[in-house]
Structures are given as structure tokens and as C-alpha cells.
């Protein structure tokens, strides 16, 4: 029984420490700009980094990846106007894309009549891989909206009119985007693990998690709404430093300090700015601003709970074992070293 629980603990911690994704550097988020004019539509998709799944298909050959990507994406894009299929044509790489940093693909779409009820089916995940999520901004002369595509949410239909889009079309997609953003944000997960690696009573854990939630929700909203604008390098470096600092505290202390909730709140303000990076790439939709922001934030909270709820009892069980403190300290040392490594890497890359 003890061995089974230990295996469960190690698997859970391993999943946290090795979560896929590239934090907030765009490794799993693609950005689409969909511009409508009359009966034509221009679809521009930007990949900040080549998805691993797609590179595997071409054996890591960037030249082949660049050559095959436009046609592959065009075959997976479905556009309709009032139920009638439109023609996707002229798929090409934009500018000097197709290098190590990623690619920008542009596709031109022509419909028979002026676009009034737009339908978009995005199956690009069949080509790029399940880890990619696409944040799309749809523009037309009288308005705009925003939508998050994923493997679970591939289709949208909106009415192109003066006052805009289908009600609540973005809430669920932004919830999904927030959920995956926290689950793939390994630096946030490392910070949560560091926070929980010292013994704390049930109410102390609640205070710590609540402080983090309230703080990052505040700066997430302020940053996404462009009321707060901190340099990305500063935010990312501070997030990495927060991991190292909390982990170093764990090494020195046998239990959570009385001030940890306040410390967590302070670092939570920084993490909120990091959460908002993905939303600021294209801007929140003006028509459903609050619902989209709320959906993203609730998705972040749901992902956070998926991590915290299994970790708390497992870490408490770990500390009840004879060598529990030693194991926790080894994990904290590893987190501290990883945090310092991230600080150095981000400073050097900036």
C-alpha cells in the first residue's frame, strides 16, 4: 500500500515538473487573424515555434516543414457563408517565415456572395498536433470578435453585422484556453508545487491558494485590459525567481511560515501578468469583453484545482513518512535550481 502511494506521488510530481509547453513563449499557442471584406476572407496563422508533432512528421526537416505546411493547413480549413462552402486558395508562407522561430501562413478564401453568416471549421490540429491551441481574432468593417480554437472546439459560426457575433460564443473557448494555459505553463505549476511542499494545515492551504488566486486574477484583468503593462522579460524573469525563492524558503523551514499567504499574494500579482500574455497577443473581443476574460480566468482556476487537489493529500502523506522531510527537501532543492536556471535562461534570451 505504501509503495503504491509512493509511486502515485512520484508520477503526480513528475507530471507537474515535466508538463509540456513553453510557459508563455508561444510554444503551444498559435495566433490567427481573420479579416473579412465583402465576399473575401484573409486567414493569417502565426506559429511562434514549430509544433513538435508537425516536425516529427517531416523528421525535423525545417525546409520540408516550410514547403508542406501551407497546403496541409489549407486542406484542414473549412469556411462557409450562410451554409454554402467557400473556396480556400492561394495558401502560402508570409515573408521570411519558415525558419527556426516558426512560420506565418496566409490563405485567401473566396465566397460566392458577401459574407453574412460566417462558419469556420479549423481542423489544423490534425496537422499541428493536439498541443496547439489557436487564438483567433475575426475582423470585419463593422466590428470584431475573438475565439479560441482547440481540439475540442473546432468550429464557430458568427453573424457578420453591425453589432457582432453569436452570443457567448467565446466563453467556453476561452475557458478551455485558460485551462490548457495553466496546465501547460510549467513555471506556474512549479511555483504551486513549491508552495505546497511544506506542511500546512487545511485552512493555511486555503489561505495560500486563495491569496494566489485573488492576486493573479487582479493583474490578469488589469494586464489583459491594457491598464497594466510590464515588460515581458521582467514578468517572465520574476516568475522564475518566485519559484527559486519559495523553494529556498522550503529548504530552510520545516513548515509554512505565517506570512506565506502574503508572500504568495505578492508573487501572484506577477504570475497574473504572465497569464495575461496570451490574451494580449491579439486583444480581447470588445463585444464580450467581460465574459471572455471571465472564461479564461475560470479556466486558469480549474486547471489550478486539478493540480492542487491531488497534490495536497499526497504531500501530507509524504511528510508522515520517516524520510518525508528529506524527500521534500530534495524536491525543493531541485525546484530552486530549476528556478535559478530559468532566471538565467530568460535573462540571456532577453
Buried (B, 14 or more C-beta within 10 A) or exposed (E): EEEEBBEEBEEBBEBBBEBEBBBBBBBBBBBBBBBBEEBBBBBBBBBBBBBBBBBEBBEEEBEEBBEBBBEBBBBBBBBBBBEEEBEBEEBBBBEEBBEEEBBBBBBBBBBEEEBEBBBBBBBBBBBBBEBBBBBBBBBBEEBBBBBBBBBEBBEBBBEBEEEBBBEEBBBBBBBBBBBBBBBBBBBBBBBBBBBBBBBBEEEBBEBBBBBBBBBBBBBBBBBBBEEBEBEBEEBBBBBBBBBBBBBBBBBEEEEBBEEBBEBBBEBBBBBBBBBBBBBBBBBBBEBBBEBBBBBBBBBBBBBBEEBBEBBBEBBBBBBEBEEBBEBBBEBBBBBBEBBBEBBEEBEEEE
